[in-house]
Amino acid sequence: MNKDSLPGRIWNWLFGHDRSIGFGLEYLGHLTLRWPLVVGIFVMVMSVFCAVQIPRASVDGDLLRVFAHSGEEYDAYDRLADTFGTFENDIYLLVRSPDLANPQTIETIREMALDLSNSEYISGTMSAFTLRVPTADGTTLPAVPEGMQTPEEVRAALTNLQQTDPMMRNLINPDLSGVVIIVFPNPEMTRGKGTKAMIADLRALVADYQSDQVQVELTGPPIWTGEMLSAAVDDQIKFTIYGFTLGALIALFSLRSFWGAILVAATPFVAVMWVMGTIIALFGSFSFLTIIVTTIILVIAFAESLFFIFNWLAYWREGMDPYKAVDETVRVVGPASALTMLTTLISFASLSLTAGQGIQEFSYAGTIASLTNFICLMTFLPLLLKLAVRLGFKAPKPSFAITAPIPVAWWVAKRFGRPLAVLAIVTTGLLLIPYGLIQPHFSFEDFMAKGSTALTAAEQIDQGVGGVAPLYVNVPLDEGIADVGDKDFEKVKKVHEIVEKYLGKNKVISAAAFTHYADSGFTREQIFNAVGDLKRRFVTDDGSRALVTGFMPTIIDSEELVRLKEGIEADVKAAGIDGIEVGGFRVMTTYATDNIVRGLQLDLTISVIVNLFLIGWAFRSLRVAVATAIPNLFPILGTEAWLWWSGAGLQLTTVLSLTIAFGIAVDDTTHFLSHYLHARREEGRNHLDAIHHTMERIGGAIIAATLILCSGTAIVMFSELPQVALFGTLFVITLGFALIGDVFILPALLVAGGRFFHPLGGVKK
């Protein structure tokens, strides 16, 4: 094949000996060196564009965005919400009083309930004060009579209502210590940022009624997501500030130079600004997942910047002109940086293979952020370094503490290379066992902010009355009668009894629940007229489907929820009733999380295989892929083994953190092998000398970069959101294992490999 022909050039780019390991992407840095003015203008324009976007930053608190379009469970939940509406967006007010039977207290609560129903943010309420009961003449009266004069009257009215009305059993404490008011948000007023305004309005309204006699706490999904949103925003501010500060301090410690630390920190600052501006411009807002991307990019940018500057200073200290040292660093480090960008990008991109809007957005945001970060590194940093030289910057000496472990690692590799390599291979193989045994796990409270008062209030509602975690059974009807025919009524009644068997007496409401009124001679039409607009939550207008609603505990384990759902389905089927759907937000999130996590586990496997193949292809050597496999599989499998042993299982952020951590962990290996290959090919060093030289040259950078990655991400461990905190914990554990893999295991493997690695990359000696 003619090497100068187009097919020849393509073949040479793909497989040729002179192809760079960065697949030519590092030429962006060469363009910066060749046309600094043009690239400088691009950097300024990009920075201004992104800076203008940042004031628009917001976090979407809708948890459904994470699970949207994730599969059949989400579709079933969507159909349920369209057909009946759900209790998922309702707000619960837990109203407690030490003297609830006092007529003045009960009228104060009634007045508050009326004010709530008149709020522009509320479309309706349900409580003991809004319920009306049918009368013999076909009219209705307030279930809690007005104008009661004595505590005995109040106590009798509430007790009778609590014992006879199915809905009130879930809204009045049996000991009359409190009542629950449910408010239904107005969807027109709560779109976008309206939910936050609604919650603020409700809190201000109930504050006027708070006293020693009346205490009110708000709970329910909108309150929970509001707390999560507030925690996510606070986290992002803290992570950015603390992560940037810690990265700069570690750079200062590594280089022992204030201005050197500024040079290292400048690129992450610009990179995060570019990433935030780009994500906001493309997606409009952050989600609970995409907000993590900025923290990841911050620490990656610090690590890459440190690699770049460590090499630049090494060339400078060896006597090279500082301007030429920038050019040489772009030439030598640029390809490795391009390859590390590709491995991180692939890790993010692999997540898009799993369904779910939240995962897709996280994948796209991370992919775009990885590319944006690389562009910043190849354009902004070379210009900055040359400007620093022009302004009189002097090369500092690196800290001894950063490089101190390297001689130890080299001694271990030379002295115990073979047993250490065998131990690493065997250990990695054994770690495949827990990898195959670990199972997905979902816990709703892990999405809640720590110390959530709304969650505490929900648990109190669980103990006293019904619950704020509904489970729905969608029942098909045959007769199509608006007020439910006799045959369909018996079907609904049977399903009601089955659900009550699992959740407990008085924990279920449905069209078959109003037996007290039916036994008193009232028709279903009269009963439904008394219920009013709430009828739609029991039966559709055309009488084609009915809804049985059970109230589960707010805190319920995913395995228990699965057993509950499958048990209800089995009993209903055994009763001869077909076509039901058991669903709800908690059911949907549990099953969707299981599917998403299993998909992400497959994505992780694909990411590992593709990245190892990519590295082998980039270096044109299967031996490189082999050398890379053990030190990079070890941290992933080790972390999963810890998850299996601790019983935490695989959760949503668990697999995300492992996938992204793997993509980042490969970066150090790539830089190591790139320098090793450069020492072999261009400096003419033999196998052992090249390993030793590489460890001395970039070992300190690997340690410093890992410290920055771990310390920057360790901040995430202190998040108010348990899922985000778990993400940070696993990220740090994985990167800690990766440091062991790159500083101790990889050199030991190369040394122990002996003749197998001698011809690495086409070098024969």
N, C-alpha and C positions, 0 to 999 in steps of 0.2 A: 504494500500500500504506500502511495506517495505521501510522505510526511507533510508536504506543503499544500496538498489538496485539502478541501474542506472536510471530507470524511477522515483524512489523515490527522488533521488538527483536532477533530472531535475525539478520535480514538486516543490520540496522545493526551488530550485533556482528561479523558476518563481513566486511561490505563498506563500512560507513559511514565517513564522513569523520572522525567524532569517535572512532572506535575506536582504542584505544592499540596501539602496536606490540608490546606484551607480551601481547596477547589477554586482558587483565584479570587476569593472574596476579600482577601487582604489587600488587593490592589486598590481598594477604596482608600487605604492609608497611603499608598503610593501617589494617588491623585492629590491627596492633601499636601504631600511634600512637593509635588510638581506645580500645583496651582493653589498656593496657600491663601491668596486673596479671595479667589472665587469660593473656596470652601469656607473661609472665614465669614463671608457674607451669608452663606447657607446656614452656618451655625447661629449667626445672629438672628436671621429670619425665623428659623425653627424655634429658637429660644423665646422670641417675642410672641410668636403664635401660641406656644404652649403656656406661657405665662398669662396670656389673656384668657385661656380656657380655665385655668385653675380656680378662679373665683366662682365658677359655676359648679364646682365639685359638690356632690351630694351622694348619700348612700341610700339606696332603695331598701326599705325595711321589709319588703314583702317576701316572706319565707317561701311562698309558693313559687317564686321566681327560680328558686334552687331546683325544684322538682318538676317544673312545668315541662310538658311534652316528654316525660321520662318513660312512658309506656302505658300499658293497659290500666294499671292502678290509677294513674293520674287521669286518664280519659274517663274512667268510671266515676271518679270523684267530680270531675267537671260536669258530667251528665247529671249527677245527683244534685249539684248546686243549681244547675239550670232548671231542673224539674221542680225541686221543692224549696230551694234556698236552704241555707244551713245555719247552724248556731256558731259556725267557726269565726264569723266576724262580729259576733255580739260581745258586748261589754257587760260584765257582771259586777254589781255593787253589793258587797257584803255589808249589810247594815246591822250593827250590834248595839244592844242597849241592856243595861242592868235592870231596867224597869220598862220593858217593852209593853207590858199590859196597862201602863199608865195612859189614860185617854189623851192627855196632852202630848205625850211622846208619839203615840200612834198617829195623831193628826199632823204632827211635825213631819213624820216620815211620808205621810200621804201627800202633804204639800210639796215635799221634795220630789216625789215621784211625778207629780203633776208638772212641776217646773222642768223636769228632765224630758217629759214628753213634748214640751213646748219648745225645746231647743231646736234651732235650725239644723243642727248636725244629726238630729235623731228623727227617724221615721216612725218610731213606735216603741213602746215599752211593754214588758210583761211582769206583773207582780200581783200580790194579793190585793192591791188597790186599783188595778186596771181590770181585773177579772169580774165578770158579771155572771150571775147564775140565773137559769131559766125559772119562770114562775108558772103557775097553773094556767094563767090567762094568756100565755104565749109571750109575755113581756119579760124583761130581765131587770135585775136589781144588782147594786154593788155587792160583791161577795163579802167585803168588810163594810158593814153598815156605817154610815156617817153619824156623827152626833152622839156616840156612846158616852155614857156618863160615869160608869164605874169600871174599875179594873176587872171585876168579875165578868162584865159584859164583853170587854175586849178579849179576855182570856178564853171565854166560851166561843166567841166568833172565830178566833184564830185556830183554836184547837179543833173545832168542828171542820173548818176548811182544810186544815192540815191532814186530817184523818180521812176525809171523804173525797177531796178533789185530787185527781192524779197529778196535775201540774203543781199544785200547791204543796204536795208532799216534798217536792224538790226545791221549794222556795221559802218554806217556813221551818225553822228549827223545831224539833219535837218538844224541846224544853223551853220554847219561846224566848230564847236568848238572842235571836236575831232573825232577820228575813233577808231574802235575796231579791234584788231588782235587776231584771235583764233589759238592757236597752239595745235597740236595733239601729245601727248607724245608717244615715242617709247616704247611699252610694254616690249620689251626685255631688255631695259636699265633701266626701272623704277621699276623692281621687287625688293622686299625686301627694302633695304635702298636707292635704286636708285632714288626714288621720291625726297628725300631730296637733293641729289646731283644735280638732274635736276633743282630744284628750285634755288639752289645756283648758278648754271651755268647761268640760265636765268637772275637772278638779276644782276650778274656781267656783262652780255652782254648788257643789257639795260642801265646799269649805264654809259657806254661809250657814249650813245646818249642823256643822260639827260642834259638839259640846260634850260635857261630862255624861250626858244622857244618851247621846247619839254619836257613834263612831262609824265612819264609812271608809271602806277600802275598795279600790278598783282592781279588777283582774279580768282575765280573758285574753284571747289571742291578740287583739290590737294592742293591749297594754304590754303583753309579753314582747311582741315585735318592736314596740316603741322602746322598751328597755334594751333589747338587743341592738337596735339602731343606735341608741345613745352610746352604748358600750363600744360598738364598732367604730363610731366616729372618734370617741375618746382614745380608743386603742390606736387608730391610725395616726393621730396627732402625737401620741406618746412614742409610738414605734419609730416614726420618722425622726423626731427630735433625738431620742435616746440612741437609736441606731446610728444616726449620723455622728453623734457625739462620741459614742464608743468606737466607731470605725476610725475617726480622726485621732482619738487617743491611742489606739493600738498602732496606727501608722506613725504617730509621734514616738511611741516606745520603740518601734521597729527601726526607724531611721535616725532617731535621736536628733531630729531637726524640726523646728516649728514650721518653717516654710516648706520643708519636705512633706510634712503632714498635710499642709494646705494643698499642695500639688496633688497628693493622693485623694483628698476629700473633694476636690473641685469637680472631678469627672462624675462621681456618684451623685453629687448635687444636681448637676446639669442633666444627667441621665434620668433621675427620678422626675425632674420637672418635665422632661420630654415625654416620659412614659405616662405621667398623670394627664398631661395635656392631650396626648393622643387618645388615651382611653376615654376621656370625657368627650372629646370630639366625635369618637366613633360610637360609643354606647350611651352617652348622655348622663350616665351616673354609674357609681360603683354598686356592687352587690356585696353580700356578706363574704363571698368567695373572692371576687376580683379585687377587693380592697387589700387582700394579702399580697397581690402581685407586686405592689410598689415596695413593700418591705423586702421581698425576695430580690427584686432588681437592685435595690439599694445595696444589699450585702454582696451580690454578684459583681456589681460595678466596683465596689471597694476592692474585692479580690483581684479582678482583672487589672484594675489600675495599679495595684501593688505589684503584680507580676511584671507589668510593663515598666514601671519605674525602677524596680529592683534590677532588671536587666540593663536599663539605660545607665544607671549609676555604676553597675559592674563594668560596662564598656568604658565609661568615663574614667573610673579609677584605674583601669588597665592602661590608660594613656591615650585613648581615642579622643579626638576632638568632640566636645559635647553636642555640637550640632550634628556631626556625622553619626554620633552615638544614637541620636533619635532616629536617623534614617536606618541604621543597622538594626535597631530594636524593632522598628516597623517590619523590616524584612524577615527577621528571625522569629519574633514573638507573634507578629500579625497572623501567619498561617495557623499557629496553635490556637490563638484567640478566635479565629474564624471557625475552627473545628469545634472548640468548646461551645461557641454560640450555637452551632448546628446541633450538638448533642442536647443542650438545654432546650432548644427549640423543638427538637423531636420529642423530648419528654413531655413538653407542654402540648404539642400537636397530637400526640397519641391519645390524649384524654378526650379528644373530639370524637373518637370512635364510640364513646358511651353516650347514650341518649340522655337528654335532660338539659333544659335551657341554662341552668346555673353552671353545669359542668362545661357545656359548650362555650359559654361566655368566658369562663375561667381559662379554658384552653386557648381561645382566640386572643384574649387579653395577654396571656403569658407568651404566646408565640410572637405577637406584635411587639411586646415589651422586650423580648430577647433580641430581636432584630434591631429595635430602636437603640438598645443599650450598646450593641456592637457598633452601630453607625456613630454613636457618640464617642466611643473609645477610639475609633479610627480617624475621626475628624477633629474633635475638640482637643483630645489629649496631646497629639503631636504638636499642634499649634501652641498649646499652653506651655509645653516643655521648652520649646524654642524661645518663647517669650520670656520664660523664667531665666534662661541663660543670658538673654539680652539684658535683663534687669539686674544681673549680677549674682544669680543663685550659685552657691558653691556645693559641690558634692559632699554629702555627709557619709560617715561610716555606719554600717548597720549595727544594731544592738547584738552583743554577744549572747544574751539570753535567748534570742530568737533562733540563733544558729547552733546553740549548745547541744541539742539532741542529735544533730546530724552526724558528728563523729561517732556517737554511740550507735546510731543506726547502721553506719557503715561497718563498724567493728562487728556488730551482730550479724550483718549480712555476710561478711567474709568468713567469720568463725563458725557460724551456725546456719549458714544459708540453706543447706540441704534439709536438715531436720525442721527448720522453721517453714520451709516451703511445703514439705510433706504435711506438717501439722495444719498449715493454712488450707491446703487442698482437702484434707480429710474433714476438718471442721466445717468448711463450706459445704461439703457433700452432706454431712450430717444435718446441717441446718435446713436442708431441703425437706426434712421430715415435718417440722412444725409449719413450714411454708404450705405443705399439702394439707395439714390438719386444721389450720386456723379458719374460723368461720366469721361471716359478717355479724355485726352487732349494732343495734340502734337504740338510743335512749333519748327521748324527747327533752328531758331536763338538761342534757348536755348542750342543747342549743340555747338554753336560758342563761341570762346574766347571773353571775354569782350573787348571792344575797338578795335575790329578787323578792320584794315584798308582795308583788302580784302573784308569784308562785306560792308563797306562804298563804296568801288569802285563798287561792284556789284549793290548796290542801285542806284549809279549814272548812270550805264549802263542801268538799268531799266528805269530811267527817260528820258535818252537821246535817246536810240536806243531800241534794243530788250530786252533781258534779259538773265540771266545765269541759269535760273531754267526751263529747258525744260519739256514739257508734250508731250507724244507721243501717237499717235493713229495708231495702227498696223492694216492695212486694207487688208483683203484677196482679191486677184484678180482672175478672172475667165478665162481670155484668155491665160495667160501664155506667153505673148510676152515681150521680154527683154526691149523694149523701150515703153511699155505700149500701149495696143490697145485702140481704140476709146471708147468702152463700159467701160472698166476699168478706162480710163481717166476721164470719166464723174462721175464715182463713187468716185474717189479720189478728184475730183473737189468739189463734194457735201460735202464730209467730211471736206475738207479744209474750205469751206464757213461756216460750222457749228462751227468749232473750232474758226474761226476768229470772229464769232458772240459773243463768250464768252470772248475772249482774246483781241479783238480789231484789227483794220485794221493794216496791215503790221507787225503783231506779229506772223505770221504763215508762214512756208515754206513747200513745198511739190513738187511733180512732176507736179502738176497743177498750180504752182505759176508763171511759166515763160511765162505768157500771152503776155508780151511785145514782146518777141522774136517770139512767135508763130504767133502773129498778123502781124509781119513783114515778114512772109513767111518762117520762118525757120522750119525744121522738128524737131520732138522730138529727133531723132537720132543726129542731129546737135547740139541741145541744150544740150543733155546729154554728147556729146563729149566735149563740151566747159566746162561743169562742172567737167569732169575728174573723179578722184578717189572719189569725193563726191557723185557720182551717187548712190553708195551703201547706202547712207543715205536717199535716196528717194525711191528706188525700189531694190528688190533682183535681183541677176544676172539671175535667171530663170524666173523672172516676175511673181512670185507666190504671192508676198506680196508687199505692198507699205507702206511708212511711212509718216504720216503727223505730223510735229513737230510745236508745239506752245510754245511761251516763256512767262512764267508766271512771276509775280513779285518775286524777291528773298524772300521777307518777305510776307508770305501769311498764314492766320490762317487755322488750320486743318479743322474746320467746313466749311470754305469757299471753301477749296480745295475739300472736299467731295461733296459739292453742285455742284461745277464746273464739276467734273468727272461724277457724276450721271446725270447732265443736258446734257452733250455732248452725253453720252450713250443713253439717252432717245430720243434725237433729231435724232441721227443717226438711231436708231431702227425705229422711226416714218417715216424716209425717205426710209424705206424698205431695209436697208443695215444690213446684219447680219454678225456675226463672228468677229467683231472688238474687239480689246483689248486696253483700255486706261491705260497707265502706265507711268513709269518714276521713278527716284529715289525718288522724293518728294512724289509721289503717293504711292510708295511702303512703304516708311518709315511711312507715315501717317496711312495707313491701317494696316501695320504690327505692329506698336506701339499700335494701338487700340486693336488688337488681343492679343498681348503680355501682355498688361496691364490688360486686362480682365482675361487672364490666370493667371497672377501673383496675382490678387485679389482673385481668387479661391485658389491659392497656399497659400496665407496668411490665408484664412479661414481654410484650411486643416491643416496648421502649428499650428494654435491656438488650434484646436480640438485635434490634435494628442499630442501636448505638454501638454495640460491640462490632457488628459487621461494618458499620460506617468507619470506625477507627481502623479496623484491619484494611479496609479498602483505601482509606486516606493514606495510610503508611505503606500500601501495596504489599502487605505481609500478613498472612494468616497467623504467624508467630506473634505479631503485635496483639491481635485479637485474643490469643491464648494468654499472653502476658497480662492483658487488661482484665480478663474475665474474673480471676480470683479476687484481686484487691477491690473490685467494684461490686461483685456479688456478695462478698463477705459482709459489708455494712448493711445492705438491704435485708439479707436473710437473717442477720443477727438481730436487727431491729424487729423483724416480724416474729422471730423466736421469742423475744422479750414480750411482745404483745400477746402471743399465745400463752406463754407461761404466766403472765399477770392476769389473764382472763379478760383483758380489755377487748380483744377481738378486733376485727377489721371494721373501721368506721369510715364515714365519708372523708373527713380530713386526713385520716390515717393513710389511706392509699394515695391521696393527693400529695402529702408530704413525702412519702417514700418515692413516688415517681419523680417529683421535682428534685428531691435530694440526690437521687441517683444521677440525674442529668448534670447536677452541679458537681457531685463527687468525681465524675468522670473527667471534669476539667483539670484537676490536679494531675491525674494520670496522663492526660494528653500533653500537658506542658512538660511533664517529666520525660515522656518518650520523645517528644519533639526535640528537646535539648540533647537527649541521649543520641538521637539520630544525627543531629547537627554535629555533635562531637565526633561521631564515627565517620560521617561522610565528608565534612568540610574541614575538620581539624585533624583528621587522620589518626584519631586515638584508637587503641585496641578496646576490646569488650569491657574488661574490668576498669580500665582507666576512664572510659567514657561514663560508666556508672558512677564512679567516685566523683568525677568532675561535675556531673549533672547534680548530684546530691549537694555538693558544695556551692554550686552556682544558684540553684533555685530552691534548695531545701528550706532556707529561711523564708523565702516567699511563700512556699506551701504552708509552713507553720503559721506565718503571720496571716495569710489569707484565710486559713481555717479558723484561726482565732477571731478574725473579723466576722466570718460567716456565722460562727457559733454564738459569739457574743451579741451580734446584731439580731440574730433570730431568737436568742434566748430571751430577749425582751418580750417576744410573743408569748412565752410561757406564763407570763404574768397577766395575760388578758383576762378580762371579766367574763369572757365567753369561753366555756370549757372546751368547745370544739377547736377554737383558735389556739387556746393554750396547749391542747394536745398536739396540734400541728407543730407548734414551736418545739415542744419537748422531743417529739420524734425526729424532727429536723436536726436538732442538736445531737441526739444520740447517733443518728446515721452519719453525720459529718464527723463525729468523733471517731467512729469505727473506720470511716474512710481515711482519716489522717493516719491511723495505724496501718491501714492497707497500703497507703502511698509511701510512707516514710520507712516502714519496716518490711511489709510483706512483698511489695513490688521489687525493691532491690534484692531481697533474698531470692525471689523467683528468678530474676535475671542472672544472679550469680550462680544459683544452683542449676540453672538451665544449661550452663556451659556451652557446649558445641551447638546445642539447639538454637541458641540466640546469637551465636557468632555471626551468621550471615544476615542478620536482621536488616531489612531495608535494602538488600542487594549488596551490602558490604561483606567481603569474604574473609577479612582477617580478624 
